[in-house]
Amino acid sequence: MIASFVRKIFGTRNDRVIKQMRQRVAQINDLEPQMQALDDAALRAKTDEFYQRWHKGETLDQLLPEAFAVCREMSQRVLGMRHFDVQLVGGMALHQGKISEMRTGEGKTLVATLAVYLNALTRQGVHVVTVNDY
């Protein structure tokens, strides 16, 4: 009974995690006009900039909003596919080592690009395992 009361006031742990992720999504969305304004060369240069910042001590979590915004813009330019907010949340979950369950057609492959790009910034390699042919 007390646990139910506490959940009603504070929400579940999952509710709190999703709320934090939605705040990060807002940060990413705020960066979108900046990324759209960059030409292709400047957008590509962001990867080296992120590596240098990581090498100097910034964490991947600190780089996440900008890196996800860059990945989203690259995806839009190259594939014509823009990550939806829910896909950004899925990318954050994958980056944190959590399981992100998605239905067929919800963009699992696109979600994976976010976490792959962010974690590849360390230049230590990233493995992607999929049952799809592509």
C-alpha positions in Angstrom: 0.0 0.0 0.0 2.8 2.4 0.9 4.7 1.4 -2.3 1.6 2.2 -4.4 1.3 5.6 -2.7 5.0 6.4 -3.3 4.7 5.4 -7.0 1.7 7.7 -7.4 3.7 10.6 -6.1 7.1 10.0 -7.5 6.4 7.6 -10.4 8.1 4.4 -11.1 11.9 4.2 -11.6 11.1 3.7 -15.3 9.0 6.9 -15.3 11.9 8.8 -13.8 14.4 7.4 -16.3 12.2 8.3 -19.2 11.7 11.8 -17.8 15.5 12.3 -17.7 15.8 11.0 -21.2 13.1 13.3 -22.5 15.1 16.2 -21.1 18.1 15.1 -23.1 15.8 14.8 -26.2 14.8 18.4 -25.7 18.5 19.3 -25.7 19.1 17.4 -28.9 16.1 19.0 -30.5 17.4 22.4 -29.5 20.6 21.7 -31.4 18.9 20.7 -34.6 18.9 24.1 -36.3 22.6 24.5 -35.6 23.4 21.1 -37.2 21.1 21.9 -40.2 23.1 25.1 -40.8 26.4 23.3 -41.1 27.7 22.3 -44.5 28.7 18.7 -45.1 32.4 19.3 -44.3 31.6 21.1 -41.1 29.2 18.3 -40.1 31.9 15.7 -40.8 34.4 17.7 -38.8 32.2 17.4 -35.7 33.4 13.8 -35.4 37.0 14.8 -34.9 36.0 17.6 -32.6 34.0 15.1 -30.4 37.0 12.8 -30.3 39.3 15.6 -29.2 36.9 16.7 -26.5 36.5 13.1 -25.3 40.3 12.7 -25.4 40.6 15.8 -23.2 38.2 14.4 -20.6 34.6 15.0 -21.6 32.5 11.9 -21.2 30.4 10.3 -23.8 27.3 11.3 -21.7 28.4 14.9 -22.0 28.9 14.6 -25.7 25.6 12.7 -26.2 23.3 15.6 -27.1 25.6 17.1 -29.7 26.6 13.6 -31.1 23.0 12.5 -31.4 22.1 15.8 -33.1 24.9 15.3 -35.6 23.9 11.6 -36.2 20.3 12.7 -36.7 21.3 15.4 -39.3 23.7 13.0 -41.1 20.9 10.4 -41.3 18.5 13.0 -42.7 21.1 14.1 -45.4 22.3 10.7 -46.4 19.3 8.4 -45.9 16.5 10.9 -46.0 15.5 9.5 -42.6 15.2 11.7 -39.4 15.3 10.1 -36.0 12.0 10.6 -34.1 12.2 11.5 -30.4 11.3 8.0 -29.3 14.2 6.7 -31.4 16.5 9.1 -29.6 15.3 7.6 -26.3 16.0 4.1 -27.7 19.5 5.2 -28.7 20.2 6.5 -25.1 19.0 3.2 -23.7 21.3 1.3 -25.9 24.2 3.6 -25.0 23.5 2.9 -21.4 23.7 -0.8 -22.0 19.9 -1.3 -21.6 17.7 -3.4 -23.7 15.4 -1.4 -25.9 12.4 -3.4 -27.2 10.9 -2.1 -30.4 8.3 -3.6 -32.8 8.9 -4.3 -36.5 9.1 -1.2 -38.5 9.8 1.2 -35.6 13.4 1.8 -36.8 15.7 -0.4 -34.7 18.5 -0.1 -37.2 18.2 3.7 -37.2 18.2 3.7 -33.4 21.4 1.7 -33.3 23.2 4.3 -35.4 22.9 6.8 -32.5 24.6 4.5 -29.9 27.1 3.2 -32.5 28.2 6.7 -33.6 28.5 8.0 -30.0 30.5 5.0 -28.8 32.7 4.9 -31.9 33.9 8.4 -31.0 36.4 6.7 -28.6 38.0 4.9 -31.6 38.0 1.7 -29.7 35.7 -0.1 -32.0 32.0 -1.0 -31.8 30.3 -4.3 -32.6 26.9 -4.5 -34.1 25.1 -7.8 -34.2 21.8 -8.1 -36.2 19.8 -10.9 -37.6 18.9 -8.8 -40.7 20.6 -9.3 -44.0 21.5 -5.6 -44.2 
